[in-house]
Amino acid sequence: MRTLNPVLTEPDAEGVSPERRAVLQEQRLRGLVGRVLRGGGVLAGRLRECGVRSGRDVSLAELHLLPTLSKRDLWDHYPFGLRVVDEREVVCVHGSSGTGGRPTLIPYTAHDVDVWARVMARALGGAGVTGRSLIHNAYGYGLFTGGLGVHHGGMRLGATVLPLSGGMTERQVRLLVDLRADVLCCTPSYAIHLGEALRAAGISPRQLGLRVGVFGAEPWTAEMRGQIEGLLGLRALDIYGLSEIIGPGVACESLDSEGMLNVAEDHFYVEAVDADGRPVPDGTPGELVFTTLTKTGMPLIRYRSGDVATLAGPVPGSARTLRRMSKLLGRVDDMLVVRGVNVFPTEIEAVLLADNRVSPHYLVVEDRRVAARPELRIAVEPFADSVDAGALGRELTAALRERLGIGCAVLVVEPGVVPRTETGKARRLVRWSTGDAPLPGIG
């Protein structure tokens, strides 16, 4: 596997001392509060209720005393109740469907788009992307921020962006071979799908030009990293973002970040908090809370992302001095509580994909059809027909019991039983309750 040397795209931002950065963060925080108060609206009202009358009334040290926002606030004030600029300053709108299809819409000013391009250029640069790179961009384009985020950042870096979007896998395979892109950007699920399509077409990683892949939009584990790298012959890196904050580029793994993701903390101040909203120490899992220090269209102060991770300082001795976050452990609303035991789906994935007999296609089912006997059902597909399904099921059951502390019903199913997707995020978790019909081949 070929490697790339990471660079600091913006050395004055990525490489300054944490002390100097803290001064800038506090200046930007006070400017943010001033903008919010002048804009009026919901967030301004909450600040005034806390006694905040100007930016001079806040500091980084006391930021954790301010109230938090959540996606519920965005839903309750849909579509643009948290916007603080005149509608004429909005140049585009992005968003996501949200839980149960409830929309979340985010207005961007030209300044916001510029910040987005800058942090995405940094993210790509840290992954070894250069102005000579060709980026095969298979993230979806549209309201979803993935495709256009990579597009903005790649162009700002001077790279060539191939805007494939998702789907049309046969065409993607052909262009990967013909154009020999050195960078692949898509969801990790789609990277697996592309790798399998290439293998089915008899195309080996050596026939491609890929060197690095930047994969995000869903939690994925180190074990899935190994499978992606094996299928595609590249270095697989993680990227994180959410449309409420800016989109992809909030944080990104670099070639020198030792498996964690560098947070663009001069633009997005990050905390990790417990269930009551209190900050937790570095290294302790907590819900990520973001304050958008430089955003102008719809700035947010202490926004609860719902994503769980740990925080840490920069790699000791590294030129890159940004704080880092771990790969996502899961989402607060994805955590399963089965017979009193808390389980994140990523813990299950880590066990499954550590076994080289298991393909990347699996489904976790929280089965509560009998309320008194909740059960975890896990459907897995083997990598090859020659795998002994009975032995695999028994051994995975034992491994999961050891890791999770509870018993699971493991079902080894035929290839194709686990639902697939050619675009967007893979469906890896379903919940069954009384009256629900099981999925074919799994129930």
N, C-alpha and C positions, 0 to 999 in steps of 0.2 A: 504494500500500500504506500503510495507516494505521500509525502508530507509537504506542508507549506509553512513558511515562517510568518508568524503573526506580527502585525505592526500596530502602532497606535495611530489611528486615523486623525484624532484630535489630541495631540500630546498635552496641550494646555488644559484639557478637560479630563482626560483619562489618566494622566500621569502626575497631577499636582499632589502635594502633600494633603492628607486628610484634614489637617488643621486649616489650610488655605481654602479647601473645598467647603468646610463647615461655615466659614465666613460668608462665602458666596451663597450657600444654601439659606443662611439666615436672612441675607439681603433679599433673596428671591422670595422667601416665605413672607416677609413683610410686604413686599410689592404685591404678591398674590392676594394677601388679605385686603390690602387697599383696593385692588381691582374688584374683588368680590363685594366689598362694602359699597363701592361706588355703583356697581351694577344692580344692587338691590336683589330682591327675590328671596327664595327659600334659604339658601346658605347664608346670605347676609343676615337674615333674621335670626338664625341660630347663633351666629357669632355674637350678635348684639345681646342676645339672651344670656350669653356667657360673660358679658361685660367687655367685649372687644369692641372698641370704638375706632381704632386705626391700626395700621400695621405695626406701630410701635408697641402695641399691647401684647404681641406674641413673640415667642422665641423658640428655637429648636428644643431647648431644655424643657419647655412647658407644653410643647405641642401635644403630648399624650394626654393632657388635661382637657383638650377640646373634644366635642362629641364626634362620633363617627357617622359616616354616610353608608348606605347600602344600596343594592340594586332596587330594593323596594322603593327607595326615594325616587329613583329614576322612573319606575313604573307609575308611582303615584302622581308624578308631575309630567307625565308623557304629553306631547312629544318633546318639548324643549323648555320645560319649566325651570331647569337649572342653568340655562344659557345666560351669560352676563353681558353679551355684546349685542349691538343692533343687528337685526337679521341681514342687513346689507353687507356686514362684514363676514358672513358665512360663505365659504367658497365650495364646500362639499359636506356631505353627511355620510357617515358610516354607522354601522351598528351590527347587532346580532339578533337572532330570534328570541333568545332568552329561554328560561325554563317554561315548558308548556306552550311555546310559541309566542309568549308575550314579548313584544318588541322593545329593544333598547336602542335608541337613536342618539348619535353623538354629532353635534355640529362642530366643524373645524374652520378656523380662520386660516388665511394664508400663512400667518406666523406659525400656527399649529402644524400645518403641512411641512413647513420648513424644518421645524424641530423634529418631526417624524423622519424626514429624509436624513437628517444629520445623525440621529441615534441609530437608524438602520444602516447607514454607511459605516458607522463605527462597528456595529455588530458584524457586518460582513467582513470588514477589514480585519477584525480580530480572528475571524475564521480563515484568514489567509487569502481572501478574495482581493484581487487587484484590478486596476484599470484594463488589464489585458484579459481578464476572465470573461467567459461566456456563462451566464447564469440561466440554467433551465428551470424556469419558474412554474411549478405545477400546483401552487396554491390557487384557490379559487379567487376570481376577480368579481367585484361587485360590492355590496354592502359589507360583506366579510372583509376584514382589513388585511388578511394575509397576503393576497396577491399584490395589491397595490403598495403595501408596505415594502415588500422586497423590491418592487419596481422602482419606487422613489429612491430607496437607499442605493440600489445597484447603479442607477443612472447618476446619482450624485457622486458615487465613487469613481465613475468613469467606465464602469464595466458595460458589457453588452447584455441586455436582458431579453430572453426569449419568452414572451408572455403566453405560455401554453394554457394556463389555468388547469382545472382538474378534468378528469375523464379522458375520453378518446385515447385509451391506453395504447392501441396499435400505432397511432400516429406518434405518441410520445416515444415509444420504443424505436421507431424508425428515425426520429430526429436525434435521439440520444446517440445512435450509431452514426448517422450521417454528419451531424454537426459537431460531435465530440465535445459537448459542454464539459467544463471542468468543475462546475458547481451545480448541485441539485438542491432545490428548495421546495418542500412540500410537507404534508403531515407525515409522521412516522408510519402510520397505517398505509398511506399511499406509497411510501417508499418500499414497504414490504410487497405491496401489490405490483409495483413496477419491477422489482427484483424477480418476483415469481414469473411475471410475463416475459422478461428477458430470458430467464432460464428455460421456460417452455418453448421459446423461439430458438433455443440452441445458441444464445449469445452469452459469452462469458464476460466477466468484468474486465478482462484484459483487452477486450475489443472496444471498450469505452474509454473516454478521456476523463472520467470523473475522478476528482481528488478529494473533494469535501462535500458534505451535505449538511444543510441547516434545516432542522426539522422541529416543528412545534405545533401549537394549537390543540394539543391533547397531552395528558401526562403519559410518559413512557419511561421505561426502566433501563438500567445498564444492561440487563439481559437482552432486551429488544435491540439495544445499540449493537451488541455483538452479532445478532442475526442480520440486521441491516448491513453492517459492514461486510459480513460474509457474502451476502447476496450481491452487493453493488461494488465492492472493492474500493471503498472510500472511507474517509474519517467522518463519523457521524457526530454532529454537535447539536445541542439543544438551544432553542430560542423561546423566549417567553414574552407575552404581551396580552393585553386585553383592550378592547375597543374603548371602554370607558376612560382609560388612561391615555392611550395614544394608538394602540395596535401593537404589532410585533416590534421589538426593539426596546421594550422596557428593560429587558435583561437578555443577555446572550452568552453562551459558553464560548470561550476562545481557545485556541490551541494551547495556550499556556495557563489556563485557569484551573487546572487540576480537577476537572469534572464538575465544577460549579459554574454558575452563570454570573457574569459581571453586570451589576445594576447601573443603569445610566442615572446615577443618583444626583447629579447636578441638575437634572430635570425632574426626576421622580424620587422624592424622599420616601424611603421604605421603612416600615416597622413590622415586627412580627408580634402578634398579641394572642392572649388566651381567650377563652369563651366570653369573658367579661370585658374584653377590650383593653386589658392591661398588658404592657410590653413584657415579653419574655426574654431571657438572656440569649446571647448568640449560642447556636448549637442546639437550642430547644425548639421542637416543632411548634409553629404557631401560624395563625391566619395572617397572610400578607395584607398590610394596610398601606395605601399609597396616597401621597399628597403631590399634586401636579404643580410643581414650582413655577413652571414657565408657560403653562397652557393659558390661552386667552378666551377661546370660544365657550367652553364649558369646564372651567377649572373645578377641581374637586379637592377637598381637604379631608384627610383621614378616611379614604374610601376603602371599605372592607371588600376585598376581592373575592372571598370565599375559597381562595387557594391556600393550601397548607404547605409550608416549606420551613427550612431553617436558614438563618443568616450567619454570615461569617465575615471577617475582615479580608483584605486582599491577600494574595499569595505572598508569604514573606520574601522580601528581596526582589519582588517583581517590579518592573517599570510601570505596570498597570496597577494603580492604587485604589481602584473602585471596590466598594463592598460587594460581596458575592451572596447569592442565594443558591440553595440546593436545587436539584431537580424536584419537581412537584411530588409531594408524597400523596396528594389527592386533593379532593375538594371537601369542604365542610359538609356539603349536602350529599356527597357520595359515600361518606363514611357509613359502614354497615355496623349495626349493633345486633349481634346474633348471640342469644343466650348469655347476655351480659358482657360479651367480648367485643371490643372495638376493632374493626378491620377496614383497612383501605384496600381498594382493588389493586393498587400497585404492589402491595405485599404479596397478593396472590400471583400476579404476573411474574414477580421475581422468582418465585418457586417454579412456576410452570416453564418459563423460558430458560431456566438454568439447566433443564433436562434436554439434551440434544435430540431426543426422540419426539419432542413436542413442536408442532408448527406454530407460527405466530397467530394462528386463528383459534381463539378461545372465547367463551362467554361465561360470565359470572351471573348467576341467578340467585337473588334473595327471595326465597320461596316462603311466603307467609299465607298461603292458601288455607293452612290449618294454623290459626293464630297461636294455639297453645304449643305448637311444635315447629317453630321457625327453622329453616334449613338453608344451608348454602349448597347450591348445586353448581358444578363447574363442568362445562362441556369443553373438551379439547379435541383437536384433530392431530393425528400423528403425522410426522414428516414423511413416512414411507409406508407402503402397504405391508412391508415385512415386519413392522413393529408388532410385538405381542401385546395386544390391547389389554388383556387381562392383567398381565404383569405391570404394564405402565399405569393402569388405573390404581392398582394396589399400592405401588410405590409412591405415586403422587399423593394419594390419600394420606399415607404415613408422613410424607414430607410436609404437607400442609398442616397436619395436626401438630407437628413439632414446631413449625414456624408460627402458627396462629393461636394454638392452644385450644382449638375446637375441631370437631370432626366435620368433614365435608363429604358430600356425595359427588365423586368424580366419575364422569361418563366419557369414555373415549368413543368418539363418533366418526362416521365416515366423512371423507373430504367433501366439502361443499355444504355440510349441514349448518355450520356456524354462519350467520348472515355476513355478507360482504358488502363493501361500498367502494365504488370507483372514485367518489369525490367526497371531500369533507372528512369528518372524523369517524373512526370506527365505533360501532356500538359494542361495548365490552361489558356493560352492566345492564341488567333488566331486573325489575321488581315485580313479583307476582303477589297478588292479594286474593282474597276470597272471590271466587267467581271468574278469575282470569283463566283464559285458555292457554295451555302450554305451547311453546313453539314446536313445530314438527321435528321429530327426531331427538328432542331434548327433554320434554316433559316426562 
